[in-house]
Amino acid sequence: MPDLIYLLAVLACPIGMGVMMLVMMRGNHSHRATPSSGDEVARLRAEVEQLRAERAADQRSTDAPSASW
């Protein structure tokens, strides 16, 4: 009987890990992209371009030599 308890204790971790992997893999298949995600991607790309333009403008203004003495 004590041998069975030790065997269950040793096998609990790998069996639990396998069960968690199966549950996580099953959960990923049920999540599908929505049709509106294309609109969101376009909006995010526009935002990235705007931020890049602002950063480039900031770099140009800091690279220019200052005329104030």
LUMNU-143916 format. One line per field, with one value per atom (N, C-alpha, C, CB): z, y, x; chain; atom name; residue in one letter. Coordinates in Angstrom, 1 decimal. Each point is the difference from the previous one (the first is absolute). Glycine has a CB too. Layout:
% residues N
zz c(Z | ...)
yy c(Y | ...)
xx c(X | ...)
kette c(A | ...)
atom c(CA | ...)
rest c(A | ...)
This chain:
% residues 69
zz c(0.0 | 0.0 | 0.0 | 1.2 | -0.4 | 0.0 | -1.4 | 2.5 | -3.1 | -1.4 | -1.0 | 0.5 | -0.4 | -0.8 | 0.2 | 0.0 | 1.2 | 0.4 | -0.6 | 2.1 | -2.0 | -0.6 | -1.5 | 1.9 | -2.5 | -1.5 | -0.4 | 0.0 | 0.7 | -0.4 | 0.2 | 0.7 | 0.4 | 0.2 | -1.1 | 2.4 | -2.9 | -1.0 | -1.4 | 1.2 | -1.5 | -1.2 | -0.1 | -0.2 | 1.4 | 0.0 | -0.8 | 2.3 | -2.3 | -0.7 | -1.5 | 1.9 | -2.5 | -1.5 | -0.5 | 0.1 | 0.7 | -0.4 | 0.0 | 0.8 | 0.3 | 0.1 | -1.2 | 2.5 | -2.8 | -1.1 | -1.3 | 1.2 | -1.5 | -1.2 | -0.1 | 0.0 | 1.1 | 0.0 | -0.2 | 1.6 | -1.0 | -0.2 | -1.5 | 2.4 | -3.0 | -1.4 | -0.9 | 0.5 | -0.2 | -0.8 | 0.1 | 0.3 | 0.9 | 0.2 | -0.7 | 2.2 | -2.1 | -0.6 | -1.6 | 2.0 | -2.5 | -1.5 | -0.5 | 0.1 | 0.7 | -0.4 | 0.1 | 0.8 | 0.1 | 0.2 | -1.1 | 2.4 | -3.0 | -1.1 | -1.3 | 1.1 | -1.3 | -1.3 | 0.0 | -0.2 | 1.4 | 0.0 | -0.2 | 1.6 | -1.4 | -0.2 | -1.5 | 2.4 | -3.0 | -1.5 | -0.1 | -0.7 | -0.3 | -0.3 | -0.5 | -0.5 | 0.9 | -0.4 | -1.3 | 2.4 | -3.2 | -1.3 | 0.1 | -0.9 | 2.1 | 0.1 | 0.4 | 0.7 | -0.6 | 0.4 | -1.1 | 1.5 | -2.7 | -1.1 | 0.1 | -1.5 | 1.9 | 0.3 | 1.1 | -0.8 | 1.8 | 1.1 | -0.4 | 1.6 | -2.4 | -0.5 | -0.8 | -0.1 | -0.8 | -0.8 | 0.9 | -1.9 | 3.0 | 0.9 | 0.8 | 0.2 | 0.2 | 0.7 | -0.9 | 1.5 | -2.7 | -1.0 | -0.2 | -1.1 | 1.0 | -0.2 | 1.2 | -1.5 | 2.7 | 1.2 | 0.1 | 1.2 | -1.6 | 0.0 | -1.0 | 0.6 | -1.7 | -1.0 | 0.6 | -1.9 | 2.5 | 0.6 | 1.1 | -0.4 | 1.2 | 1.1 | -0.6 | 1.5 | -2.6 | -0.6 | -0.6 | -0.6 | 0.0 | -0.6 | 1.2 | -1.9 | 3.0 | 1.1 | 0.6 | 0.5 | -0.5 | 0.5 | -0.9 | 1.2 | -2.5 | -1.0 | 0.1 | -1.5 | 1.7 | 0.1 | 1.3 | -1.3 | 2.4 | 1.2 | -0.1 | 1.3 | -2.0 | -0.3 | -0.8 | 0.2 | -1.2 | -0.9 | 0.8 | -2.0 | 2.9 | 0.8 | 1.0 | -0.3 | 0.8 | 1.0 | -0.7 | 1.6 | -2.9 | -0.7 | -0.5 | -0.7 | 0.5 | -0.6 | 1.1 | -1.5 | 1.0 | 1.0 | 0.5 | -1.1 | 2.4 | 0.5 | -0.2 | 1.7 | -2.0 | -0.3 | 1.2 | -2.3 | 3.4 | 1.2 | 0.7 | 0.2 | 0.3 | 0.7 | 1.4 | -1.9)
yy c(-1.2 | 1.2 | 1.3 | -1.3 | 1.3 | 1.3 | 0.2 | -0.3 | -0.9 | 0.2 | 0.6 | -2.0 | 1.7 | 0.6 | 1.5 | -2.2 | 2.6 | 1.5 | 0.7 | -0.5 | -0.1 | 0.6 | 0.1 | -0.8 | -0.3 | 0.0 | 1.1 | -2.5 | 2.7 | 1.0 | 1.4 | -1.5 | 1.7 | 1.3 | 0.3 | -0.3 | -0.7 | 0.2 | 0.3 | -1.5 | 0.8 | 0.2 | 1.2 | -2.4 | 3.0 | 1.1 | 1.2 | -0.7 | 1.0 | 1.2 | -0.2 | 0.5 | -1.6 | -0.2 | -0.1 | -1.1 | 0.4 | -0.2 | 1.4 | -2.4 | 3.1 | 1.4 | 0.9 | -0.3 | 0.2 | 0.8 | -0.3 | 0.2 | -1.5 | -0.5 | 0.5 | -2.0 | 1.9 | 0.5 | 1.5 | -1.8 | 2.6 | 1.4 | 0.4 | 0.3 | -1.1 | 0.3 | -0.3 | -0.6 | -0.5 | -0.3 | 1.1 | -2.4 | 2.9 | 1.0 | 1.3 | -1.0 | 1.4 | 1.2 | -0.1 | 0.4 | -1.6 | -0.1 | 0.0 | -1.3 | 0.8 | 0.0 | 1.4 | -2.4 | 3.1 | 1.4 | 0.9 | -0.3 | 0.1 | 0.8 | -0.2 | -0.1 | -1.1 | -0.2 | 0.7 | -2.2 | 2.4 | 0.6 | 1.5 | -1.8 | 2.5 | 1.4 | 0.3 | 0.3 | 0.4 | 0.3 | 1.5 | -2.1 | 2.6 | 1.4 | 0.5 | -0.2 | 1.4 | 0.6 | 0.7 | 0.3 | -0.2 | 0.7 | 1.5 | -1.5 | 2.1 | 1.4 | 0.2 | 0.4 | -1.5 | 0.1 | 0.6 | -2.0 | 1.9 | 0.7 | 1.5 | -1.9 | 2.4 | 1.4 | 0.5 | -0.1 | -0.7 | 0.3 | 0.0 | -0.9 | 0.0 | -0.1 | 1.3 | -2.6 | 3.0 | 1.2 | 1.2 | -1.0 | 1.1 | 1.1 | 0.1 | -0.1 | -1.1 | -0.1 | 0.4 | -1.8 | 1.3 | 0.4 | 1.5 | -2.2 | 2.8 | 1.5 | 0.7 | -0.3 | -0.3 | 0.6 | -0.1 | -0.5 | -0.6 | -0.2 | 0.9 | -2.4 | 2.6 | 1.0 | 1.4 | -1.5 | 1.9 | 1.3 | 0.2 | 0.0 | -1.0 | 0.1 | 0.0 | -1.2 | 0.5 | 0.0 | 1.4 | -2.4 | 3.0 | 1.4 | 1.0 | -0.6 | 0.5 | 0.9 | -0.2 | -0.1 | -1.1 | -0.3 | 0.6 | -2.1 | 1.9 | 0.6 | 1.5 | -2.0 | 2.6 | 1.5 | 0.4 | 0.1 | -0.8 | 0.3 | -0.1 | -0.8 | -0.3 | -0.2 | 1.1 | -2.4 | 2.9 | 1.1 | 1.3 | -1.1 | 1.3 | 1.2 | 0.0 | 0.3 | -1.5 | 0.0 | -0.1 | -1.2 | 0.7 | 0.0 | 1.4 | -2.4 | 3.2 | 1.4 | 0.8 | -0.1 | 0.8 | 0.8 | 1.2 | -0.7 | 0.9 | 1.1 | 1.4 | -1.6 | 2.6 | 1.3 | 0.9 | -0.2 | -0.3 | 0.9 | -0.1 | -0.4 | 1.6 | 0.1 | 0.0 | 1.2)
xx c(0.8 | -0.8 | 0.9 | -1.8 | 2.8 | 0.8 | 0.7 | 0.4 | -0.1 | 0.6 | -0.9 | 1.4 | -2.7 | -1.0 | -0.1 | -1.3 | 1.4 | -0.1 | 1.2 | -1.3 | 2.5 | 1.2 | -0.1 | 1.3 | -1.8 | -0.2 | -1.0 | 0.6 | -1.7 | -0.9 | 0.6 | -1.9 | 2.7 | 0.6 | 1.0 | -0.3 | 1.1 | 0.9 | -0.6 | 1.6 | -2.8 | -0.6 | -1.0 | 0.2 | -0.4 | -1.0 | 0.5 | -0.7 | 1.9 | 0.6 | -0.1 | 1.5 | -1.0 | -0.1 | -1.4 | 2.2 | -3.0 | -1.4 | -0.7 | -0.1 | 0.3 | -0.6 | 0.4 | -0.1 | 1.4 | 0.6 | -0.7 | 2.2 | -2.3 | -0.7 | -1.4 | 1.5 | -2.2 | -1.4 | -0.1 | -0.6 | 1.5 | 0.0 | 0.3 | 0.7 | 0.3 | 0.3 | -1.2 | 2.4 | -3.1 | -1.2 | -1.1 | 0.5 | -0.7 | -1.0 | 0.4 | -0.6 | 1.9 | 0.4 | 0.0 | 1.5 | -1.2 | 0.0 | -1.5 | 2.1 | -3.0 | -1.4 | -0.5 | -0.3 | 0.7 | -0.5 | 0.5 | 0.0 | 1.2 | 0.5 | -0.8 | 2.2 | -2.7 | -0.8 | -1.3 | 1.2 | -1.8 | -1.3 | 0.0 | -0.7 | 1.9 | 0.1 | 0.3 | 0.8 | -1.7 | 0.1 | 0.0 | -1.1 | 1.9 | 0.1 | -1.4 | 2.5 | -2.9 | -1.2 | 0.2 | -0.8 | -0.3 | 0.2 | 0.4 | -1.7 | 1.4 | 0.4 | 1.5 | -2.4 | 3.1 | 1.4 | 0.8 | -0.2 | -0.2 | 0.7 | -0.1 | -0.5 | -0.6 | -0.2 | 1.0 | -2.4 | 2.5 | 0.8 | 1.5 | -1.7 | 2.1 | 1.4 | 0.3 | -0.1 | -0.8 | 0.2 | 0.1 | -1.3 | 0.4 | 0.1 | 1.3 | -2.5 | 3.0 | 1.2 | 1.2 | -1.0 | 1.0 | 1.1 | 0.0 | -0.2 | -1.0 | 0.0 | 0.6 | -2.0 | 1.7 | 0.5 | 1.5 | -2.2 | 2.7 | 1.5 | 0.6 | -0.3 | -0.2 | 0.5 | 0.0 | -0.7 | -0.4 | -0.1 | 1.1 | -2.5 | 2.7 | 1.0 | 1.4 | -1.5 | 1.8 | 1.3 | 0.2 | -0.1 | -0.9 | 0.1 | 0.3 | -1.5 | 0.8 | 0.3 | 1.4 | -2.5 | 2.9 | 1.4 | 1.0 | -0.8 | 0.6 | 1.0 | 0.0 | -0.4 | -0.8 | 0.0 | 0.7 | -2.2 | 2.1 | 0.7 | 1.5 | -2.0 | 2.4 | 1.4 | 0.6 | -0.3 | -0.4 | 0.5 | 0.1 | -1.1 | 0.1 | 0.1 | 1.1 | -2.5 | 2.9 | 1.1 | 1.3 | -1.5 | 1.6 | 1.2 | 0.4 | -0.5 | -0.4 | 0.3 | 0.7 | -2.0 | 3.1 | 0.7 | -0.8 | 2.2 | -2.1 | -0.8 | 0.7 | -0.9 | 0.1 | 0.5 | 0.1 | -0.9 | 0.3 | 0.0 | 1.4 | -2.5 | 2.9 | 1.3 | -0.2 | 1.0)
kette c(A | A | A | A | A | A | A | A | A | A | A | A | A | A | A | A | A | A | A | A | A | A | A | A | A | A | A | A | A | A | A | A | A | A | A | A | A | A | A | A | A | A | A | A | A | A | A | A | A | A | A | A | A | A | A | A | A | A | A | A | A | A | A | A | A | A | A | A | A | A | A | A | A | A | A | A | A | A | A | A | A | A | A | A | A | A | A | A | A | A | A | A | A | A | A | A | A | A | A | A | A | A | A | A | A | A | A | A | A | A | A | A | A | A | A | A | A | A | A | A | A | A | A | A | A | A | A | A | A | A | A | A | A | A | A | A | A | A | A | A | A | A | A | A | A | A | A | A | A | A | A | A | A | A | A | A | A | A | A | A | A | A | A | A | A | A | A | A | A | A | A | A | A | A | A | A | A | A | A | A | A | A | A | A | A | A | A | A | A | A | A | A | A | A | A | A | A | A | A | A | A | A | A | A | A | A | A | A | A | A | A | A | A | A | A | A | A | A | A | A | A | A | A | A | A | A | A | A | A | A | A | A | A | A | A | A | A | A | A | A | A | A | A | A | A | A | A | A | A | A | A | A | A | A | A | A | A | A | A | A | A | A | A | A | A | A | A | A | A | A | A | A | A | A | A | A)
atom c(N | CA | C | CB | N | CA | C | CB | N | CA | C | CB | N | CA | C | CB | N | CA | C | CB | N | CA | C | CB | N | CA | C | CB | N | CA | C | CB | N | CA | C | CB | N | CA | C | CB | N | CA | C | CB | N | CA | C | CB | N | CA | C | CB | N | CA | C | CB | N | CA | C | CB | N | CA | C | CB | N | CA | C | CB | N | CA | C | CB | N | CA | C | CB | N | CA | C | CB | N | CA | C | CB | N | CA | C | CB | N | CA | C | CB | N | CA | C | CB | N | CA | C | CB | N | CA | C | CB | N | CA | C | CB | N | CA | C | CB | N | CA | C | CB | N | CA | C | CB | N | CA | C | CB | N | CA | C | CB | N | CA | C | CB | N | CA | C | CB | N | CA | C | CB | N | CA | C | CB | N | CA | C | CB | N | CA | C | CB | N | CA | C | CB | N | CA | C | CB | N | CA | C | CB | N | CA | C | CB | N | CA | C | CB | N | CA | C | CB | N | CA | C | CB | N | CA | C | CB | N | CA | C | CB | N | CA | C | CB | N | CA | C | CB | N | CA | C | CB | N | CA | C | CB | N | CA | C | CB | N | CA | C | CB | N | CA | C | CB | N | CA | C | CB | N | CA | C | CB | N | CA | C | CB | N | CA | C | CB | N | CA | C | CB | N | CA | C | CB | N | CA | C | CB | N | CA | C | CB | N | CA | C | CB | N | CA | C | CB | N | CA | C | CB | N | CA | C | CB | N | CA | C | CB | N | CA | C | CB | N | CA | C | CB)
rest c(M | M | M | M | P | P | P | P | D | D | D | D | L | L | L | L | I | I | I | I | Y | Y | Y | Y | L | L | L | L | L | L | L | L | A | A | A | A | V | V | V | V | L | L | L | L | A | A | A | A | C | C | C | C | P | P | P | P | I | I | I | I | G | G | G | G | M | M | M | M | G | G | G | G | V | V | V | V | M | M | M | M | M | M | M | M | L | L | L | L | V | V | V | V | M | M | M | M | M | M | M | M | R | R | R | R | G | G | G | G | N | N | N | N | H | H | H | H | S | S | S | S | H | H | H | H | R | R | R | R | A | A | A | A | T | T | T | T | P | P | P | P | S | S | S | S | S | S | S | S | G | G | G | G | D | D | D | D | E | E | E | E | V | V | V | V | A | A | A | A | R | R | R | R | L | L | L | L | R | R | R | R | A | A | A | A | E | E | E | E | V | V | V | V | E | E | E | E | Q | Q | Q | Q | L | L | L | L | R | R | R | R | A | A | A | A | E | E | E | E | R | R | R | R | A | A | A | A | A | A | A | A | D | D | D | D | Q | Q | Q | Q | R | R | R | R | S | S | S | S | T | T | T | T | D | D | D | D | A | A | A | A | P | P | P | P | S | S | S | S | A | A | A | A | S | S | S | S | W | W | W | W)
